[in-house]
Every structure is written in structure tokens, then in C-alpha cells.
């Protein structure tokens, strides 16, 4: 079982100890938090010194964000040609294909569809077994999707550790899976409710506005009796925590664990 650690900031390199053989670095949820080329270079120097494998993580993007990612990927392909890239936007993958870069594509957890909300645990024991399996099954088990991924040389996908569990029975054995612990995302949006939260005059504004990266200073805990666990809002994304390994891991259907020592945003 490969062990990886996922960080989104340089100061979190402190979490990368001898327990890990791979480093994930980047951001899945906001193009404004993409690292600079200088930061990427510092991380590459770190992994070279430590002899670690590397995975660069990218978010869904606008055209502006795509232009920034393109420059980072060209740089990455030159400096670390065997790196992986987790993509959460098909436009990013298209660029990788178009430029024929050597970087290995990995399907991000935002693009692998599953039922995510914790409310599902209120009914999971009240529905037939067939329905429970549906709630635990990712889109990866659909033959047409697996065939599409393989045709495009995508042989790894990223999974969240959802409360209802994960059922990978029937999935293509050529496609490997990584599991993220302990933070699982529920939903994300460009309409960031943390943006401008320090400005009382803008408390009623909801939209896609310029921000001062308030998400790097504030984290909100959300509690509701309908939810079976507390929710965590960080920037434009809602998470929950689950550090219990599902059966899919013990059955060797997942071959990489990705540890998130802090919320990856």
C-alpha cells in the first residue's frame, strides 16, 4: 500500500516524514490558490532531495486559471517528466493531451461521481441492499466510463472516504484507486461565501468577486441535526471528516492512501 501526503502550502512540507513515499501538492478547489512557479520549484527540489514520487493537484478552472496551469504543466514536464497530475477539469486534461506532455494523468475526485452528503446515513439502513450498493458505488464501475478512461490512458482515479463506504466490485482492475483521509469534500462552487467575509458592507453579496484569500485565515464549522457529522466550510468548499478505512482498502481494491494533515485548501 503506497502512502502519500497531500499539502497545499509550502509550510506544510513539515508533514512529509519517512512514512510517505509520495508527495501531493497543489489545490483542487480554487484557481486563485494555484501555486506559483517558484513554489512548485521549491517543492520539486524537496522531493528530489527526499527521493519522493510527486503528484501535482489541479482544480476546475476558468480560461484565466487554465492559462496559469498550462505554464505550470510545461514547467513540471521539463523538471519532473514522470510526475502525475490530478485533474479536476477536462480542459486541463485536453491541454495535457494536445501538448503530448509526459505527465501522467489522474482523474480527480471532483470528476468521479458518487453520492456524497452525510444525510445519506439517515436512510442507509432503511433501504434495500441494491440501493445501498448504489449509494456506495462510484461511476468508475460503469463499463463505458472505464473504457473511456483507458482509451485516454487514465489508469488512476481519486476517491473520497465517504460515510456509507465504497464498493468497487465490478470496476476494471487495470484502473487503480487512491483514497483520501480524513477530509472528504461534499460540494464546491466558485461562489465563495468566505470571500469578503471581513467586510460588513458586503455581507449580503453572493457571487464571484475578487477576494483577499480570506479562506486562508478562516474555517467555519457547520452543525445541523439533519447532518450526521459536523461539516467544515473552508473557502468555497464543504468538507466532513472520516478517518475509518472502508472495506475496499482491506480487500486491496485501493492501493494508495493519501493523508491530508490539514484541510487541502
C-alpha positions as CSV (number, residue, x, y, z in Angstrom):
1,X,0.0,0.0,0.0
2,X,1.5,3.3,-1.1
3,X,1.4,6.1,1.4
4,X,1.2,9.7,0.2
5,X,0.8,13.0,2.0
6,X,-1.2,15.9,0.5
7,X,-0.2,19.5,1.2
8,X,-1.4,22.8,-0.4
9,X,1.2,25.2,1.2
10,X,4.9,25.2,1.4
11,X,4.9,25.4,5.2
12,X,3.1,22.1,5.3
13,X,6.2,20.3,4.0
14,X,6.9,19.6,7.6
15,X,4.3,16.8,7.5
16,X,6.2,14.9,4.9
17,X,8.2,12.4,7.0
18,X,9.7,8.9,6.5
19,X,6.2,7.3,6.5
20,X,5.5,8.7,3.0
21,X,6.9,7.8,-0.4
22,X,4.9,10.3,-2.4
23,X,4.0,14.0,-2.1
24,X,0.8,15.5,-3.4
25,X,1.0,19.3,-3.9
26,X,-1.5,21.8,-5.3
27,X,-5.1,22.7,-5.0
28,X,-8.3,21.1,-6.2
29,X,-10.9,23.7,-5.4
30,X,-9.8,27.2,-6.4
31,X,-7.6,28.5,-9.3
32,X,-6.7,31.6,-7.2
33,X,-4.8,29.2,-4.9
34,X,-2.7,27.6,-7.5
35,X,1.0,27.7,-6.6
36,X,3.5,30.0,-8.2
37,X,6.2,28.5,-10.4
38,X,8.7,29.4,-7.7
39,X,6.7,27.5,-5.1
40,X,6.5,24.5,-7.4
41,X,10.2,24.6,-7.9
42,X,10.8,24.6,-4.2
43,X,8.6,21.5,-3.8
44,X,10.4,19.7,-6.7
45,X,13.7,20.4,-5.0
46,X,12.3,19.0,-1.8
47,X,11.1,15.7,-3.4
48,X,14.3,15.3,-5.3
49,X,16.3,15.6,-2.1
50,X,14.0,13.2,-0.3
51,X,13.7,10.9,-3.3
52,X,9.9,11.0,-3.3
53,X,7.4,10.4,-6.1
54,X,5.3,13.5,-7.0
55,X,1.7,14.3,-7.8
56,X,0.6,17.8,-8.8
57,X,-3.0,18.6,-8.0
58,X,-5.1,21.0,-10.1
59,X,-8.6,22.5,-9.7
60,X,-11.5,23.2,-12.0
61,X,-10.7,26.5,-13.9
62,X,-11.7,29.4,-16.0
63,X,-9.8,30.4,-19.1
64,X,-7.6,32.6,-16.8
65,X,-6.9,29.7,-14.5
66,X,-6.2,27.3,-17.4
67,X,-3.6,29.7,-18.8
68,X,-1.8,29.6,-15.4
69,X,-2.0,25.8,-15.2
70,X,-0.6,25.4,-18.7
71,X,2.6,27.3,-17.8
72,X,3.0,25.2,-14.6
73,X,2.5,21.9,-16.5
74,X,5.1,22.8,-19.2
75,X,7.5,23.6,-16.4
76,X,6.6,20.4,-14.5
77,X,7.1,18.3,-17.6
78,X,10.5,19.7,-18.1
79,X,11.7,19.4,-14.4
80,X,9.9,16.2,-13.4
81,X,8.7,14.3,-16.5
82,X,7.4,11.3,-14.6
83,X,5.2,13.3,-12.3
84,X,1.5,12.6,-12.0
85,X,-1.2,15.3,-12.4
86,X,-4.6,15.1,-10.7
87,X,-7.0,17.0,-13.0
88,X,-10.5,18.1,-12.0
89,X,-11.3,19.9,-15.2
90,X,-11.4,18.2,-18.7
91,X,-10.0,21.3,-20.2
92,X,-6.8,20.8,-18.2
93,X,-6.7,17.1,-19.4
94,X,-7.2,18.3,-23.0
95,X,-4.2,20.6,-22.8
96,X,-2.1,17.7,-21.5
97,X,-3.1,15.6,-24.5
98,X,-2.8,18.3,-27.0
99,X,0.8,19.2,-26.0
100,X,1.7,15.5,-25.5
101,X,3.4,16.1,-22.2
102,X,4.9,13.2,-20.4
103,X,3.0,13.9,-17.2
104,X,0.7,11.0,-16.1
105,X,-3.0,12.0,-15.8
106,X,-5.0,11.0,-12.8
107,X,-8.8,11.5,-12.6
108,X,-9.6,13.8,-9.7
109,X,-12.2,13.1,-7.0
110,X,-14.3,16.1,-8.2
111,X,-14.8,14.2,-11.5
112,X,-15.6,10.8,-10.1
113,X,-19.2,10.9,-9.3
114,X,-20.7,9.4,-6.0
115,X,-23.4,10.3,-3.5
116,X,-21.6,12.4,-1.0
117,X,-23.9,14.1,1.5
118,X,-23.8,12.8,5.1
119,X,-27.6,12.9,5.2
120,X,-27.5,9.6,3.4
121,X,-26.6,7.9,6.7
122,X,-30.1,8.7,7.9
123,X,-31.6,6.2,5.4
124,X,-28.8,3.8,4.6
125,X,-30.1,1.1,6.9
126,X,-33.7,1.6,5.7
127,X,-33.3,0.9,2.0
128,X,-32.8,-2.4,0.1
129,X,-29.4,-3.8,-0.3
130,X,-29.4,-3.0,-4.0
131,X,-30.0,0.7,-3.2
132,X,-27.2,0.6,-0.5
133,X,-24.8,-0.7,-3.1
134,X,-25.8,2.0,-5.5
135,X,-25.0,4.7,-2.8
136,X,-21.6,3.1,-2.3
137,X,-20.7,2.6,-6.0
138,X,-18.7,5.3,-7.9
139,X,-19.2,6.0,-11.6
140,X,-15.9,4.1,-12.2
141,X,-17.9,0.8,-12.2
142,X,-19.8,1.8,-15.4
143,X,-18.1,-0.1,-18.2
144,X,-18.4,2.8,-20.7
145,X,-16.6,5.1,-18.3
146,X,-13.8,2.6,-17.6
147,X,-13.3,2.1,-21.3
148,X,-13.2,5.9,-21.9
149,X,-10.6,6.3,-19.2
150,X,-8.4,3.5,-20.6
151,X,-8.7,4.8,-24.1
152,X,-7.3,8.1,-22.8
153,X,-4.5,6.4,-20.8
154,X,-6.0,7.3,-17.5
155,X,-5.2,4.4,-15.1
156,X,-5.7,6.0,-11.7
157,X,-8.7,7.7,-10.0
158,X,-9.0,9.5,-6.7
159,X,-11.7,8.6,-4.1
160,X,-13.2,10.3,-1.1
161,X,-13.7,8.2,2.1
162,X,-17.5,8.5,2.2
163,X,-19.5,7.6,5.2
164,X,-21.6,5.0,3.5
165,X,-18.5,3.1,2.4
166,X,-17.1,2.4,-1.1
167,X,-18.0,-0.6,-3.3
168,X,-15.5,-1.1,-6.2
169,X,-16.8,-4.6,-7.1
170,X,-17.1,-4.7,-10.9
171,X,-14.6,-2.0,-11.5
172,X,-11.9,-2.5,-14.1
173,X,-8.8,-4.0,-12.4
174,X,-6.5,-2.0,-14.7
175,X,-7.6,1.2,-13.1
176,X,-6.0,1.9,-9.7
177,X,-7.6,3.9,-6.9
178,X,-6.3,6.3,-4.3
179,X,-8.3,7.1,-1.1
180,X,-8.1,10.5,0.7
181,X,-8.2,10.6,4.5
182,X,-9.6,12.2,6.6
183,X,-11.2,15.1,4.7
184,X,-13.9,14.3,2.2
185,X,-15.5,17.0,0.1
186,X,-19.2,17.3,-0.3
187,X,-19.6,20.3,-2.6
188,X,-17.7,23.2,-4.1
189,X,-18.5,26.3,-6.1
190,X,-17.0,29.4,-7.5
191,X,-19.5,31.4,-5.4
192,X,-17.2,31.6,-2.4
193,X,-19.0,32.6,0.8
194,X,-15.8,33.3,2.6
195,X,-14.7,36.0,0.1
196,X,-15.1,39.5,1.6
197,X,-16.4,38.0,4.9
198,X,-14.4,40.6,6.8
199,X,-16.3,43.4,5.1
200,X,-19.6,44.1,6.9
201,X,-20.8,46.2,4.0
202,X,-20.6,43.1,1.7
203,X,-22.3,40.6,3.9
204,X,-25.3,40.3,1.6
205,X,-23.2,39.9,-1.5
206,X,-23.0,36.4,-3.1
207,X,-21.1,36.0,-6.3
208,X,-17.8,35.5,-7.9
209,X,-15.8,38.6,-6.7
210,X,-12.2,39.5,-6.2
211,X,-11.0,38.3,-2.8
212,X,-8.2,38.7,-0.3
213,X,-7.9,34.9,0.2
214,X,-9.9,35.1,3.4
215,X,-10.1,31.3,3.2
216,X,-6.5,31.1,4.3
217,X,-7.5,32.7,7.6
218,X,-10.9,31.4,8.4
219,X,-12.5,27.9,8.8
220,X,-16.2,27.5,9.7
221,X,-17.9,24.6,11.4
222,X,-21.5,23.9,10.4
223,X,-23.8,21.9,12.6
224,X,-27.3,20.8,11.7
225,X,-29.4,18.0,13.2
226,X,-30.1,16.6,9.7
227,X,-26.4,16.0,9.2
228,X,-24.9,13.0,10.9
229,X,-21.5,14.7,11.3
230,X,-20.3,18.3,11.6
231,X,-19.5,20.0,8.3
232,X,-16.4,22.1,7.7
233,X,-16.6,25.1,5.3
234,X,-13.2,26.2,4.0
235,X,-13.4,28.9,1.3
236,X,-15.7,27.7,-1.5
237,X,-15.9,24.1,-0.4
238,X,-17.7,22.0,2.2
239,X,-16.0,19.0,3.8
240,X,-16.5,16.4,6.5
241,X,-14.1,14.2,8.3
242,X,-13.9,10.4,8.1
243,X,-10.8,8.5,9.2
244,X,-12.2,5.0,9.2
245,X,-10.8,2.8,6.5
246,X,-13.5,1.2,4.3
247,X,-13.6,-2.5,3.3
248,X,-12.4,-1.6,-0.2
249,X,-8.9,-0.9,1.3
250,X,-8.7,-4.2,3.2
251,X,-9.7,-6.1,0.1
252,X,-6.7,-4.4,-1.8
253,X,-9.0,-2.6,-4.2
254,X,-7.4,0.6,-3.2
255,X,-3.6,0.7,-3.5
256,X,-2.7,4.2,-2.3
257,X,-3.7,6.2,0.8
258,X,-3.5,10.0,0.6
259,X,-3.2,11.6,4.0
260,X,-4.5,15.2,4.4
261,X,-2.9,16.5,7.6
262,X,-4.8,19.7,7.1
263,X,-7.8,20.8,5.0
264,X,-6.3,20.9,1.5
265,X,-7.4,24.4,0.6
